[in-house]
Amino acid sequence: MRESYTAAVERNVVCGRDFTSEPYEAAWADEAIFFIRVLDPNHKGKLAFTAEISPDGMRWCAQGSTCEIAEGADLGFIRVKHFGGWLRIRRIDAVKTEPKVIVYLNLK
């Protein structure tokens, strides 16, 4: 039977333009989905995020998967496969808004 696990990686954090989520070690998993929930449904501008991978949890590179959350929307996701040991997300847009977010990571 396959195992799955959901972690709340970030809870009610201010998501500024230099935001990165806490790293999460997930070497046992084959696939992952980040869910980004924006707690301010009236945020201005389109928010964009990318998944990042790391062999050691210290040095990071973009994995290539991205997510855009439209103005007024409150949920987006990023699917990730073939990621090695560590995962996190980074905000990549230039919008000046700083909404609070919750980031979930679902692993299988």
Backbone hydrogen bonds, N-H to C=O, Kabsch-Sander energy under -0.5 kcal/mol:
donor,donor_aa,acceptor,acceptor_aa,energy
5,Y,107,L,-2.2
7,A,105,L,-2.7
9,V,7,A,-1.1
9,V,103,V,-1.7
10,E,103,V,-1.6
13,V,101,V,-1.9
15,C,99,P,-2.9
16,G,14,V,-1.0
19,F,16,G,-1.6
21,S,89,I,-2.5
24,Y,87,L,-2.2
26,A,24,Y,-0.5
26,A,85,G,-3.5
29,A,26,A,-1.6
32,A,80,V,-2.4
33,I,106,N,-2.2
34,F,78,I,-2.6
35,F,104,Y,-2.5
36,I,76,G,-2.6
37,R,35,F,-0.6
37,R,102,I,-3.0
38,V,36,I,-0.6
38,V,74,D,-1.8
39,L,37,R,-0.6
39,L,100,K,-2.8
40,D,100,K,-0.6
43,H,40,D,-1.6
47,L,69,I,-2.4
49,F,67,C,-2.5
50,T,90,R,-2.4
51,A,65,S,-2.2
52,E,88,R,-3.0
53,I,61,C,-2.5
54,S,86,W,-1.3
61,C,53,I,-1.9
63,Q,51,A,-2.9
64,G,51,A,-0.7
67,C,49,F,-2.2
69,I,47,L,-3.1
70,A,68,E,-0.6
72,G,43,H,-0.7
73,A,70,A,-2.3
76,G,36,I,-1.8
78,I,34,F,-2.1
80,V,32,A,-2.9
82,H,30,D,-0.8
85,G,54,S,-0.6
86,W,54,S,-1.7
87,L,24,Y,-2.1
88,R,52,E,-1.5
90,R,50,T,-2.3
91,R,19,F,-2.5
92,I,48,A,-2.7
93,D,48,A,-0.9
101,V,13,V,-2.3
102,I,37,R,-2.1
103,V,10,E,-2.0
104,Y,35,F,-2.6
104,Y,102,I,-0.5
105,L,7,A,-2.8
106,N,33,I,-2.9
107,L,5,Y,-3.4
107,L,105,L,-0.5
108,K,31,E,-2.2
